[in-house]
Amino acid sequence: MKLRTLIADDEPLARERLKQLLAPDAEIEITGECRNGNEVVATLKGTQIDLLFLDIQMPGSSGFEVIESVGLRNMPLTVFVTAHSEFAVEAFAVHALHYLVKPVERRHLEEAVSRVKERVRLQETFAARQEIYSVLGALQGPAARPSYPERLLAKNGNKDSVVPVSDIEWIEAADYYVCVHAGGKKHLLRESIKALDAKLDPGKFVRLHRSAIVNIDHVREIHRDGRAEGWVLLSTGERVRMNRTGWQKLIALNSL
């Protein structure tokens, strides 16, 4: 794995320090340097870059303005570099993978690069699986492809409620039942969360931890509290806890 890397900072000494710290890593290939935001925009629009170290405060355009110009979906994996830690919240709001505070320390840089590589491996693994599934699907034909339920039936005394799967926001375990949150309502199904997880489309529903499944169409924000835990914010405003495995699944699905 070779990561084509761009360093963007208006301070020559800061660029040189990053180059020196990154030099021992055989998987990092520094393909260019930029001194201001305008140069970054031009480079990203004309060159394939895998990893960008982006100074937040630069002449021409700030790091955030660079993202606005290029478009979030067109940005490479980005690590923000800043002299002011208060920019961290805004950096993560635009999905920066990590941020470094100047002067950059080797330990913090290694942690950031490790996170980048983890993200790349997840993307490559998911892409490889999707390619295999596509080939198998083509060989087997439409009749052999898996089918997933479009509706669930929730029993409530003498009344049965039909719940369209597309309306489901998230599902939580409740003893021997599951509680299905859909369209602002809650429905109880007498089924284990494990059994229901096996029925649902894995391209749409992700089990974030042993007690919760979310519909990725309703995920608005992904937050990590350290390397093992975190939570997601849904379109309903609800927060759902996730573990490390759930985060990996969610990132893979959202990296297409």
C-alpha positions as CSV (number, residue, x, y, z in Angstrom):
1,M,0.0,0.0,0.0
2,K,1.4,3.4,-1.1
3,L,-0.4,6.5,0.1
4,R,0.2,9.5,-2.3
5,T,0.5,12.3,0.2
6,L,0.3,16.1,-0.1
7,I,1.5,18.4,2.6
8,A,-0.1,21.9,2.7
9,D,1.3,24.5,5.1
10,D,2.5,28.1,4.5
11,E,5.4,27.6,6.9
12,P,8.5,26.0,5.3
13,L,9.8,24.7,8.6
14,A,6.4,23.0,9.4
15,R,6.4,21.3,6.0
16,E,10.0,20.2,6.4
17,R,9.3,18.7,9.9
18,L,6.3,16.7,8.5
19,K,8.5,15.4,5.7
20,Q,11.2,14.3,8.1
21,L,8.8,12.6,10.5
22,L,7.0,10.8,7.6
23,A,10.2,9.8,5.8
24,P,10.8,6.4,7.6
25,D,7.3,5.2,6.7
26,A,7.6,3.2,3.5
27,E,3.9,3.3,2.8
28,I,3.9,7.2,2.6
29,E,4.9,8.7,-0.7
30,I,5.1,12.5,-0.5
31,T,4.0,13.7,-4.0
32,G,3.9,17.4,-3.4
33,E,3.8,20.5,-1.1
34,C,1.5,23.5,-1.1
35,R,2.1,26.9,0.5
36,N,-1.5,28.3,0.4
37,G,-5.1,27.2,0.0
38,N,-5.3,28.1,-3.7
39,E,-2.4,25.8,-4.5
40,V,-4.1,23.0,-2.6
41,V,-7.3,23.4,-4.5
42,A,-5.5,23.4,-7.9
43,T,-3.5,20.3,-6.9
44,L,-6.5,18.3,-5.6
45,K,-8.4,19.0,-8.8
46,G,-5.5,17.9,-11.0
47,T,-3.8,15.1,-9.1
48,Q,-4.9,11.9,-7.4
49,I,-4.1,12.3,-3.7
50,D,-4.8,9.7,-1.1
51,L,-3.8,11.6,2.1
52,L,-3.7,15.3,2.8
53,F,-2.0,17.0,5.7
54,L,-3.8,20.4,5.7
55,D,-2.9,23.5,7.7
56,I,-6.1,25.2,8.8
57,Q,-4.8,28.8,8.7
58,M,-3.1,29.6,5.3
59,P,-3.1,32.6,3.0
60,G,-5.4,32.5,0.0
61,S,-7.9,30.0,1.5
62,S,-8.2,28.4,4.9
63,G,-8.3,24.7,5.3
64,F,-12.1,24.8,5.6
65,E,-12.4,27.0,2.5
66,V,-10.3,24.4,0.6
67,I,-12.9,21.8,1.5
68,E,-15.7,24.0,0.4
69,S,-14.0,24.7,-3.0
70,V,-13.1,21.0,-3.7
71,G,-16.3,19.5,-2.3
72,L,-16.3,17.2,0.7
73,R,-17.0,14.1,-1.4
74,N,-13.9,14.8,-3.5
75,M,-11.5,15.3,-0.6
76,P,-8.8,12.7,0.1
77,L,-8.4,11.4,3.6
78,T,-7.5,14.5,5.5
79,V,-5.5,15.2,8.7
80,F,-5.7,18.8,9.8
81,V,-2.6,20.6,11.2
82,T,-3.2,23.6,13.4
83,A,-1.5,25.8,16.0
84,H,-4.8,26.1,17.8
85,S,-6.5,23.1,19.4
86,E,-9.9,24.9,19.5
87,F,-10.2,24.2,15.7
88,A,-10.5,20.5,16.5
89,V,-14.3,20.5,16.9
90,E,-14.7,22.3,13.6
91,A,-12.2,19.9,11.9
92,F,-14.2,16.9,12.9
93,A,-17.5,18.6,11.9
94,V,-16.2,18.4,8.3
95,H,-15.0,14.8,8.8
96,A,-11.3,15.3,9.2
97,L,-9.8,11.9,10.0
98,H,-7.5,13.4,12.7
99,Y,-5.9,16.7,13.7
100,L,-2.4,17.6,14.9
101,V,-1.4,20.5,17.0
102,K,1.9,22.3,16.1
103,P,4.6,21.6,16.8
104,V,3.8,18.1,15.6
105,E,5.1,15.4,17.8
106,R,6.2,12.0,16.4
107,R,3.8,10.0,18.6
108,H,0.8,12.0,17.6
109,L,1.7,11.8,13.9
110,E,2.2,8.1,14.1
111,E,-1.3,7.7,15.7
112,A,-2.8,9.8,12.9
113,V,-1.1,7.8,10.2
114,S,-2.2,4.6,11.8
115,R,-5.8,5.8,11.8
116,V,-5.5,6.7,8.1
117,K,-4.1,3.2,7.2
118,E,-6.9,1.6,9.2
119,R,-9.5,3.5,7.2
120,V,-7.8,2.6,3.9
121,R,-7.7,-1.1,4.8
122,L,-11.4,-1.0,5.7
123,Q,-12.3,0.6,2.4
124,E,-10.1,-1.9,0.4
125,T,-11.6,-4.8,2.3
126,F,-15.2,-3.6,1.7
127,A,-14.5,-2.9,-2.0
128,A,-13.0,-6.4,-2.5
129,R,-16.0,-8.0,-0.8
130,Q,-18.4,-6.0,-3.0
131,E,-16.5,-7.1,-6.1
132,I,-16.7,-10.8,-5.1
133,Y,-20.4,-10.4,-4.3
134,S,-21.0,-8.8,-7.7
135,V,-19.2,-11.6,-9.6
136,L,-21.0,-14.3,-7.6
137,G,-24.3,-12.6,-8.2
138,A,-23.7,-12.4,-11.9
139,L,-22.7,-16.1,-12.0
140,Q,-25.7,-17.3,-9.9
141,G,-28.3,-15.1,-11.7
142,P,-31.1,-13.1,-10.2
143,A,-33.0,-16.1,-8.8
144,A,-30.1,-17.0,-6.4
145,R,-29.5,-13.5,-5.1
146,P,-30.6,-12.9,-1.5
147,S,-33.9,-11.3,-0.8
148,Y,-34.7,-9.2,2.3
149,P,-38.1,-8.4,3.9
150,E,-39.8,-5.2,2.8
151,R,-42.2,-5.2,5.8
152,L,-42.2,-6.5,9.4
153,L,-45.3,-7.6,11.3
154,A,-45.5,-6.3,14.9
155,K,-48.1,-7.9,17.1
156,N,-49.9,-5.9,19.8
157,G,-52.6,-7.8,21.5
158,N,-55.4,-8.3,18.9
159,K,-53.8,-5.8,16.5
160,D,-51.0,-6.4,14.0
161,S,-49.0,-3.4,12.8
162,V,-47.3,-3.5,9.4
163,V,-43.9,-1.7,9.6
164,P,-42.2,-0.9,6.3
165,V,-38.5,-1.7,6.6
166,S,-37.6,1.5,4.8
167,D,-39.3,3.5,7.6
168,I,-37.1,1.9,10.3
169,E,-34.6,4.3,11.9
170,W,-33.0,1.9,14.4
171,I,-33.7,-1.2,16.4
172,E,-32.8,-1.9,20.0
173,A,-32.8,-5.2,22.0
174,A,-35.4,-5.4,24.8
175,D,-35.0,-8.7,26.7
176,Y,-36.6,-11.4,24.4
177,Y,-38.0,-8.8,22.1
178,V,-36.7,-6.0,19.9
179,C,-38.0,-2.5,19.9
180,V,-38.3,-1.2,16.3
181,H,-38.2,2.6,16.0
182,A,-39.9,3.7,12.8
183,G,-41.7,6.9,11.7
184,G,-41.6,8.3,15.3
185,K,-43.3,5.2,16.7
186,K,-42.1,2.1,18.7
187,H,-43.1,-1.5,17.8
188,L,-42.2,-4.6,19.8
189,L,-41.3,-7.8,17.9
190,R,-40.9,-11.1,19.6
191,E,-37.6,-11.9,18.0
192,S,-34.0,-11.7,19.1
193,I,-31.8,-8.9,17.7
194,K,-29.4,-11.5,16.3
195,A,-32.2,-13.2,14.3
196,L,-33.5,-9.9,13.0
197,D,-30.0,-8.7,12.1
198,A,-29.6,-11.9,9.9
199,K,-32.8,-11.1,8.0
200,L,-32.1,-7.4,7.2
201,D,-30.1,-6.1,4.2
202,P,-26.5,-5.7,5.4
203,G,-26.0,-2.9,2.9
204,K,-28.7,-0.8,4.7
205,F,-28.6,-2.0,8.3
206,V,-25.6,-2.1,10.6
207,R,-25.3,-3.7,14.0
208,L,-23.4,-1.1,16.0
209,H,-23.2,-3.2,19.1
210,R,-24.9,-6.2,20.6
211,S,-28.0,-4.2,21.6
212,A,-28.6,-1.9,18.6
213,I,-29.0,-1.9,14.8
214,V,-29.2,1.3,12.8
215,N,-30.5,2.2,9.3
216,I,-27.5,3.9,7.7
217,D,-29.9,6.2,5.7
218,H,-30.7,7.8,9.1
219,V,-27.2,8.3,10.4
220,R,-26.2,12.0,10.4
221,E,-23.1,12.1,12.5
222,I,-20.5,9.6,13.7
223,H,-18.6,10.3,16.9
224,R,-15.8,8.4,18.6
225,D,-15.0,8.5,22.3
226,G,-11.4,7.1,22.1
227,R,-10.5,4.1,20.0
228,A,-13.1,1.5,21.3
229,E,-16.4,3.3,21.9
230,G,-18.5,6.0,20.3
231,W,-22.0,6.9,19.2
232,V,-24.0,8.0,16.2
233,L,-26.6,10.8,15.8
234,L,-29.7,9.9,13.9
235,S,-32.0,12.0,11.8
236,T,-34.5,11.8,14.7
237,G,-32.0,13.4,17.1
238,E,-31.5,10.2,19.0
239,R,-28.0,9.0,19.9
240,V,-27.1,5.3,19.6
241,R,-24.0,3.8,21.2
242,M,-21.5,1.8,19.1
243,N,-18.5,-0.3,19.7
244,R,-15.3,-0.6,17.6
245,T,-16.6,-3.3,15.3
246,G,-19.8,-1.3,14.7
247,W,-17.7,1.7,13.8
248,Q,-15.7,-0.3,11.3
249,K,-18.8,-1.6,9.6
250,L,-20.4,1.8,9.5
251,I,-17.2,3.5,8.0
252,A,-16.9,0.8,5.4
253,L,-20.5,1.3,4.2
254,N,-20.1,5.1,4.2
255,S,-16.9,5.0,2.2
256,L,-18.4,4.0,-1.1
